Amino acid sequence: MELGRLDAMLDGCWDKAVKGNTVSITAALRIAERRARLLGLDAPSQIEIGRLLESPQAAQLRAALWDALAAWPEARDKVDAVLGGLANE
């Protein structure tokens, strides 16, 4: 539904934009930016892994993972090696 609205807005300003109308160009660019955000087309500019790994949710996830892997010690050892010893935190 939202994409349809964006299409309608872009249709309304497109002809003027391609003819050089700066207000319409600005509108068309803003519509394109909104569409990209809505569709997840923009890559994140920076991912802060450190903060992610330090979050309470990450600690809960690690604990649940280690509990689930308790039945498979060799798998737990491999996961622990990949994550650099985070299993022991």
DOSE-142316 format. One record per residue (C-alpha): residue in three letters; residue number from 1; z, x, y. Coordinates in pm, whole numbers, plus 50000, padded with zeros to 5 digits. Layout:
% DOSE-142316
<node><residu>ala</residu><num>NUM</num><c3>Z</c3><c1>X</c1><c2>Y</c2></node>
...
//
This chain:
% DOSE-142316
<node><residu>met</residu><num>1</num><c3>50000</c3><c1>50000</c1><c2>50000</c2></node>
<node><residu>glu</residu><num>2</num><c3>50095</c3><c1>50276</c1><c2>50245</c2></node>
<node><residu>leu</residu><num>3</num><c3>49777</c3><c1>50468</c1><c2>50162</c2></node>
<node><residu>gly</residu><num>4</num><c3>49577</c3><c1>50157</c1><c2>50246</c2></node>
<node><residu>arg</residu><num>5</num><c3>49746</c3><c1>50140</c1><c2>50584</c2></node>
<node><residu>leu</residu><num>6</num><c3>49669</c3><c1>50504</c1><c2>50649</c2></node>
<node><residu>asp</residu><num>7</num><c3>49305</c3><c1>50442</c1><c2>50551</c2></node>
<node><residu>ala</residu><num>8</num><c3>49284</c3><c1>50154</c1><c2>50800</c2></node>
<node><residu>met</residu><num>9</num><c3>49438</c3><c1>50363</c1><c2>51076</c2></node>
<node><residu>leu</residu><num>10</num><c3>49202</c3><c1>50652</c1><c2>51007</c2></node>
<node><residu>asp</residu><num>11</num><c3>48902</c3><c1>50416</c1><c2>51004</c2></node>
<node><residu>gly</residu><num>12</num><c3>49009</c3><c1>50293</c1><c2>51345</c2></node>
<node><residu>cys</residu><num>13</num><c3>49011</c3><c1>50633</c1><c2>51510</c2></node>
<node><residu>trp</residu><num>14</num><c3>48757</c3><c1>50830</c1><c2>51307</c2></node>
<node><residu>asp</residu><num>15</num><c3>48440</c3><c1>50756</c1><c2>51506</c2></node>
<node><residu>lys</residu><num>16</num><c3>48601</c3><c1>50862</c1><c2>51833</c2></node>
<node><residu>ala</residu><num>17</num><c3>48760</c3><c1>51166</c1><c2>51668</c2></node>
<node><residu>val</residu><num>18</num><c3>48428</c3><c1>51304</c1><c2>51541</c2></node>
<node><residu>lys</residu><num>19</num><c3>48282</c3><c1>51252</c1><c2>51889</c2></node>
<node><residu>gly</residu><num>20</num><c3>48551</c3><c1>51477</c1><c2>52036</c2></node>
<node><residu>asn</residu><num>21</num><c3>48807</c3><c1>51233</c1><c2>52173</c2></node>
<node><residu>thr</residu><num>22</num><c3>49123</c3><c1>51444</c1><c2>52174</c2></node>
<node><residu>val</residu><num>23</num><c3>49361</c3><c1>51148</c1><c2>52144</c2></node>
<node><residu>ser</residu><num>24</num><c3>49170</c3><c1>51026</c1><c2>51837</c2></node>
<node><residu>ile</residu><num>25</num><c3>49155</c3><c1>51378</c1><c2>51692</c2></node>
<node><residu>thr</residu><num>26</num><c3>49533</c3><c1>51406</c1><c2>51728</c2></node>
<node><residu>ala</residu><num>27</num><c3>49580</c3><c1>51066</c1><c2>51565</c2></node>
<node><residu>ala</residu><num>28</num><c3>49346</c3><c1>51155</c1><c2>51277</c2></node>
<node><residu>leu</residu><num>29</num><c3>49530</c3><c1>51483</c1><c2>51217</c2></node>
<node><residu>arg</residu><num>30</num><c3>49868</c3><c1>51310</c1><c2>51216</c2></node>
<node><residu>ile</residu><num>31</num><c3>49738</c3><c1>51051</c1><c2>50969</c2></node>
<node><residu>ala</residu><num>32</num><c3>49605</c3><c1>51330</c1><c2>50745</c2></node>
<node><residu>glu</residu><num>33</num><c3>49940</c3><c1>51512</c1><c2>50763</c2></node>
<node><residu>arg</residu><num>34</num><c3>50127</c3><c1>51194</c1><c2>50672</c2></node>
<node><residu>arg</residu><num>35</num><c3>49893</c3><c1>51132</c1><c2>50379</c2></node>
<node><residu>ala</residu><num>36</num><c3>49946</c3><c1>51487</c1><c2>50253</c2></node>
<node><residu>arg</residu><num>37</num><c3>50326</c3><c1>51450</c1><c2>50274</c2></node>
<node><residu>leu</residu><num>38</num><c3>50315</c3><c1>51109</c1><c2>50105</c2></node>
<node><residu>leu</residu><num>39</num><c3>50102</c3><c1>51243</c1><c2>49818</c2></node>
<node><residu>gly</residu><num>40</num><c3>50303</c3><c1>51566</c1><c2>49786</c2></node>
<node><residu>leu</residu><num>41</num><c3>50001</c3><c1>51782</c1><c2>49865</c2></node>
<node><residu>asp</residu><num>42</num><c3>50190</c3><c1>52024</c1><c2>50089</c2></node>
<node><residu>ala</residu><num>43</num><c3>50355</c3><c1>52310</c1><c2>49902</c2></node>
<node><residu>pro</residu><num>44</num><c3>50715</c3><c1>52379</c1><c2>49997</c2></node>
<node><residu>ser</residu><num>45</num><c3>50733</c3><c1>52654</c1><c2>50254</c2></node>
<node><residu>gln</residu><num>46</num><c3>51034</c3><c1>52818</c1><c2>50091</c2></node>
<node><residu>ile</residu><num>47</num><c3>51241</c3><c1>52754</c1><c2>49784</c2></node>
<node><residu>glu</residu><num>48</num><c3>51603</c3><c1>52864</c1><c2>49801</c2></node>
<node><residu>ile</residu><num>49</num><c3>51681</c3><c1>52928</c1><c2>49436</c2></node>
<node><residu>gly</residu><num>50</num><c3>52016</c3><c1>53089</c1><c2>49514</c2></node>
<node><residu>arg</residu><num>51</num><c3>52153</c3><c1>52773</c1><c2>49672</c2></node>
<node><residu>leu</residu><num>52</num><c3>52006</c3><c1>52562</c1><c2>49395</c2></node>
<node><residu>leu</residu><num>53</num><c3>52177</c3><c1>52772</c1><c2>49126</c2></node>
<node><residu>glu</residu><num>54</num><c3>52507</c3><c1>52757</c1><c2>49315</c2></node>
<node><residu>ser</residu><num>55</num><c3>52513</c3><c1>52379</c1><c2>49352</c2></node>
<node><residu>pro</residu><num>56</num><c3>52770</c3><c1>52166</c1><c2>49167</c2></node>
<node><residu>gln</residu><num>57</num><c3>52485</c3><c1>51982</c1><c2>48997</c2></node>
<node><residu>ala</residu><num>58</num><c3>52346</c3><c1>52311</c1><c2>48862</c2></node>
<node><residu>ala</residu><num>59</num><c3>52688</c3><c1>52402</c1><c2>48724</c2></node>
<node><residu>gln</residu><num>60</num><c3>52713</c3><c1>52064</c1><c2>48551</c2></node>
<node><residu>leu</residu><num>61</num><c3>52363</c3><c1>52104</c1><c2>48411</c2></node>
<node><residu>arg</residu><num>62</num><c3>52441</c3><c1>52454</c1><c2>48281</c2></node>
<node><residu>ala</residu><num>63</num><c3>52760</c3><c1>52330</c1><c2>48117</c2></node>
<node><residu>ala</residu><num>64</num><c3>52575</c3><c1>52044</c1><c2>47948</c2></node>
<node><residu>leu</residu><num>65</num><c3>52300</c3><c1>52282</c1><c2>47837</c2></node>
<node><residu>trp</residu><num>66</num><c3>52546</c3><c1>52529</c1><c2>47687</c2></node>
<node><residu>asp</residu><num>67</num><c3>52728</c3><c1>52246</c1><c2>47508</c2></node>
<node><residu>ala</residu><num>68</num><c3>52399</c3><c1>52124</c1><c2>47364</c2></node>
<node><residu>leu</residu><num>69</num><c3>52305</c3><c1>52476</c1><c2>47256</c2></node>
<node><residu>ala</residu><num>70</num><c3>52638</c3><c1>52540</c1><c2>47085</c2></node>
<node><residu>ala</residu><num>71</num><c3>52482</c3><c1>52438</c1><c2>46753</c2></node>
<node><residu>trp</residu><num>72</num><c3>52212</c3><c1>52703</c1><c2>46795</c2></node>
<node><residu>pro</residu><num>73</num><c3>52378</c3><c1>53035</c1><c2>46891</c2></node>
<node><residu>glu</residu><num>74</num><c3>52052</c3><c1>53230</c1><c2>46879</c2></node>
<node><residu>ala</residu><num>75</num><c3>51890</c3><c1>52986</c1><c2>47123</c2></node>
<node><residu>arg</residu><num>76</num><c3>52193</c3><c1>53005</c1><c2>47351</c2></node>
<node><residu>asp</residu><num>77</num><c3>52174</c3><c1>53385</c1><c2>47350</c2></node>
<node><residu>lys</residu><num>78</num><c3>51806</c3><c1>53371</c1><c2>47449</c2></node>
<node><residu>val</residu><num>79</num><c3>51870</c3><c1>53123</c1><c2>47731</c2></node>
<node><residu>asp</residu><num>80</num><c3>52166</c3><c1>53329</c1><c2>47850</c2></node>
<node><residu>ala</residu><num>81</num><c3>51950</c3><c1>53643</c1><c2>47854</c2></node>
<node><residu>val</residu><num>82</num><c3>51677</c3><c1>53471</c1><c2>48055</c2></node>
<node><residu>leu</residu><num>83</num><c3>51923</c3><c1>53329</c1><c2>48309</c2></node>
<node><residu>gly</residu><num>84</num><c3>52100</c3><c1>53661</c1><c2>48351</c2></node>
<node><residu>gly</residu><num>85</num><c3>52439</c3><c1>53570</c1><c2>48214</c2></node>
<node><residu>leu</residu><num>86</num><c3>52485</c3><c1>53243</c1><c2>48404</c2></node>
<node><residu>ala</residu><num>87</num><c3>52615</c3><c1>53083</c1><c2>48085</c2></node>
<node><residu>asn</residu><num>88</num><c3>52943</c3><c1>53264</c1><c2>48124</c2></node>
<node><residu>glu</residu><num>89</num><c3>53019</c3><c1>53129</c1><c2>48472</c2></node>
//
